[in-house]
Amino acid sequence: MVMEEGGQRDRGRGTPVAETEGRHILVELGEQNLDAIVLSTYRTSCKIRFIQKRCNLHLIDIYNVIEAVRDAGLNAVELNAGISVTRLENLVFSLFNQLSKRLPTTHNINQRESAVLLVEFLLAAIDSEPDSRLTVLSVKAMLAILCGGKLIDKLRYVFSQVSDSNGVLVLSKFDSFLREALKLPTAAHEGPSFGYTHTLARSCFPQQKRVMLNMFLDIVNDPPPCLVWLPLLHRMANVEHVYLLHKSSATKLSRALSRTLGCVSSREPPHPIYPEEPERTLNLSNIVPCRPIGNTSEAMLLSSQVPESSKSLAAAQRMNEEHALIAAYVNRLQSPR
């Protein structure tokens, strides 16, 4: 059932601090002199990396995003459903609240500043396209791109959102994902190079073939032109000093980028081969570590084994991959160090 929330265009701009800091992150981005980078792919990756680190999203991985989305109840809502800014703010603040509990005491971040900057950048990205609106897909797509973690895990999550119950890519859903994801470079003033057009989705994969999970994951090593900046963003995360190169002259910057990125092999090992059939829904009550349950809605979320009959089959299938990723995350936490 699609539920539209009222007041979704209300940006909460009655808060002077939020409005000021929202502009401030774009001003800071301009001060980095990243436009001196000639190659648009490198330039876009550097800009998104700056936003990611400025908002401290590099400290949050896709598993944390999945859990926050589930806790906010958005996993069972249709992707095209509009949501309010208040609900977005609650989700983002919960992300950073949980992050602060995981960080060592020697690593402190300003939770409120990080959350405000992120919310305002996401809203700026939404506003970068005329007549755009804040939807569940907007939140999932942008957070999946901006958060830290492995690209392969992010793409598995994205595929769970844009595929059908048989594990086949739905072109219209992938088109909607691209439209939301490409608002990020557009907000960073890279729309001329990586803005959305209606023909992009069809050009990403062979039209005569069904796109299953493993073909979709080939984006890691062979991205379509509109997403070529995405794998590079993750390579930069492994070569942190690239971020500091913006202080060099344009010529020195180009040479340094070439040397630095040359250290990262373009012949990355192929991604693991995953089963093409969607995995069965897991019972989270048996695998999620015990924690205090604050309200009855959370108790229902953890105890439910399968979606209620009133929920659509599509919504149930979208949760399959989320459950599998959460299970992998829990196993990782419980494995011996």
C-alpha positions, -999 to 999 in steps of 0.1 A, spaced: 0 0 0 14 34 -10 12 59 18 19 95 10 30 116 40 18 152 42 41 181 42 69 163 24 79 195 6 82 213 40 120 216 43 120 226 79 137 258 69 123 276 99 155 264 116 182 290 109 211 267 119 200 240 96 195 264 67 229 280 73 248 247 76 230 233 46 245 261 24 278 259 43 286 223 30 283 235 -6 303 266 1 330 243 17 329 221 -13 336 251 -36 365 261 -14 383 228 -20 392 239 -56 382 205 -69 371 221 -101 408 223 -110 407 186 -117 402 183 -155 389 148 -157 352 148 -148 353 113 -134 380 121 -109 365 155 -101 331 140 -94 345 112 -72 365 137 -52 335 159 -46 313 130 -35 341 118 -13 344 152 3 307 153 10 308 117 24 336 125 48 323 160 58 291 143 69 310 114 85 291 90 64 323 71 56 320 58 92 286 42 84 283 11 62 254 -3 42 245 -27 70 240 2 93 218 19 67 197 -12 62 191 -15 100 182 22 103 158 19 73 141 -11 89 139 6 123 122 36 106 97 12 90 106 22 54 115 -13 43 78 -22 40 68 10 22 65 12 -16 96 28 -32 77 56 -48 59 66 -17 66 102 -5 80 108 30 82 138 51 114 157 60 107 150 96 109 113 90 141 117 70 156 137 99 146 110 124 163 83 103 195 103 98 197 113 135 193 77 144 221 67 121 245 90 138 232 82 173 240 46 167 273 55 152 283 74 183 277 43 204 300 22 182 329 47 180 357 45 206 358 73 232 389 87 215 370 93 182 342 119 188 320 134 161 295 161 163 263 141 158 240 170 153 262 188 128 268 156 108 230 149 107 220 185 98 246 187 70 236 153 55 198 161 56 204 195 40 226 180 13 201 153 5 173 179 2 196 200 -20 200 170 -42 163 165 -44 158 201 -53 185 199 -80 159 184 -104 127 204 -111 95 189 -98 114 163 -78 101 150 -45 114 131 -15 105 94 -17 115 62 0 137 54 -30 154 88 -27 165 80 8 176 44 1 194 52 -31 213 83 -19 223 68 15 234 36 -3 257 56 -25 270 80 2 276 55 30 309 37 36 316 0 31 322 -23 2 307 -14 -32 298 -50 -38 275 -50 -7 259 -17 -17 251 -30 -52 236 -62 -38 213 -40 -17 205 -18 -46 196 -49 -68 172 -61 -41 154 -28 -45 152 -28 -83 146 -65 -91 114 -86 -92 104 -117 -72 124 -139 -97 156 -120 -92 155 -102 -126 162 -65 -130 131 -44 -136 142 -17 -160 117 9 -148 129 5 -112 165 7 -122 157 39 -142 141 53 -110 172 44 -90 195 61 -115 173 92 -114 178 94 -76 214 84 -75 225 109 -102 211 137 -82 242 135 -60 267 145 -87 241 170 -100 240 187 -66 278 188 -66 276 208 -99 285 178 -121 251 175 -138 265 183 -173 288 152 -170 267 128 -149 231 141 -149 201 119 -155 185 114 -189 156 91 -198 178 69 -221 205 60 -195 189 29 -180 186 12 -214 222 18 -222 236 2 -191 230 -34 -199 225 -56 -230 188 -53 -240 185 -88 -253 195 -104 -220 178 -107 -186 199 -89 -161 204 -110 -130 223 -103 -99 258 -113 -111 255 -93 -143 244 -63 -123 274 -67 -100 297 -63 -130 292 -26 -124 321 -30 -99 347 -37 -127 329 -24 -158 305 4 -148 283 21 -174 294 57 -183 269 73 -160 282 55 -130 319 54 -138 326 77 -109 312 52 -83 339 25 -83 365 53 -83 349 68 -52 355 35 -34 391 32 -46 397 67 -33 384 55 1 413 31 1 438 57 -9 430 85 15 457 109 5 440 115 -28 415 136 -8 443 161 2 456 166 -34 432 195 -41 458 219 -26 481 212 -54 482 231 -87 461 216 -115 492 201 -133 506 186 -101 471 174 -92 467 155 -125 501 138 -121 495 129 -85 461 115 -92 475 94 -120 503 80 -98 480 74 -68 452 57 -88 478 38 -107 487 20 -75 452 6 -74 450 -22 -99 423 -19 -126 424 -56 -129 404 -62 -97 395 -98 -90 360 -107 -102 333 -104 -76 320 -136 -59 293 -154 -78 260 -153 -59 229 -175 -64 206 -159 -89 175 -170 -71 163 -146 -43 171 -160 -9 143 -169 14 133 -145 41 151 -150 74 137 -149 109 155 -119 124 144 -128 159 168 -158 158 199 -139 145 198 -104 156 217 -99 189 194 -92 219 188 -56 227 162 -37 247 130 -32 228 117 2 232 82 0 218 57 -25 205 63 -16 169 99 -26 172 89 -58 189 66 -66 160 95 -58 135 119 -82 152 94 -110 157 77 -112 124 89 -141 103 72 -132 70 53 -101 58 17 -99 67 -8 -110 41 -18 -74 35 17 -65 23 25 -69 -13 46 -97 -27 70 -71 -41 76 -56 -7 83 -90 7 108 -99 -20 126 -66 -15 133 -75 21 150 -108 12 183 -93 3 182 -70 32 177 -99 56 207 -118 40 229 -87 43 219 -82 80 226 -119 87 261 -115 72 267 -84 93 256 -102 125 278 -132 116 307 -108 111 301 -93 145 299 -126 163 329 -142 146 361 -145 166 385 -116 162 
